[in-house]
Amino acid sequence: MALRYTYNPETCQYEPIVVTPRLFGRRFLMFIGISLALGVVGLAYFNKNYPDWDETLLQRENETLKTKWSVLIKQTHETSQQLANLEQADDHNYRVILDMEPLPSDIREAGVGGRARDFDQIPYQLIRTGYELNEKIINRLEIERQSLDLLAKELSLKEKMWASRPAIQPIDNKQLTRLHTIFGMRMHPLLGYVRPHNGLDFSAPRGTPVYATGDGTVQMAYYSDSYGHVVYLDHDYHFETRYAHLTNYIVKEGEAIKRGQIIGYVGNTGTSAGPHLHYEVLYKGTPVNPINFFQRDLNNKEYEKLVEIGSKSMISLD
């Protein structure tokens, strides 16, 4: 082991350094202290700038979750907008068609704020916003589900009403030769005095099919001295129709009838001046002009033809 020397100015000589136990202990403790200090400083610096692997993985996972949550929030906003479009169609399309009032905004938003204070316990604003938005959508979906159920029930009732309402011609335009549009008081062509004419007369060849103008039930089907073979249909919703002077009818009392179904054929029975169908519409027991109902069944050309046919005669046939 090589010796170390130090210069002694008193003797003007280099003398070997003798390490005593006390000096060795002092130097050892100094070394240990400096090493510990450097170790602590190095560890602090490393921990600050170079987190451990587990923490690094957690940070990466956290950033991934934030990104996914942001995408979820965006999709939730898109869902909210789609729901708003459905609510708009519900209030301003479906309910208008069905003659229903739109749902008030306070009903659509009912209960949304009831649980809002629960979200205050969530520490992160991003997550809290997502929960609040999701809660509102859940509530709105439930309100809209109930609304659509109500619309479905109302539509079922309206479809039945629309199908029952007299809405087509009782005789096809192609087989119609003349339409007598007199409705109200007129001179009877056979009896020779003025009496009410509560319907329209459709001239057509004997045997021309006569169609029910709406869904209903056969109220009466019999022979009358004045109406001849006649069929009365009850359409519910306060509507009735009558088909008179038939050569014969092919339905029976109590039978359910569909719109467009043949119920009989044009004839000249009863008090009649020629082959034709006498057709009446009654609302709440009062005769109304049938022309106000079946015009909607015609396109423009068919309607023009109907007007032309109706203008050819100003007299009734019964």
Secondary structure, 3 states (H helix, E strand, C coil): CCCCEEEECCCCEEEECCCCHHHHHHHHHHHHHHHHHHHHHHHHHHHHHCCCHHHHHHHHHHHHHHHHHHHHHHHHHHHHHHHHHHHHHHHHHHHHHCCCCCCCHHHHCCCHHHHHHHHHHCCCHHHHHHHHHHHHHHHHHHHHHHHHHHHHHHHHHHHHHHHHCCCCCCCCHHHCCEEECCCEEEECCCCCCEEEECCEEEECCCCCEEECCCCEEEEEEEEECCCEEEEEEECCCCEEEEEEEEEEECCCCCCEECCCCEEEEEECCCCCCCCEEEEEEEECCEEECCHHHHHHHCCHHHHHHHHHHHCCCCCCCC
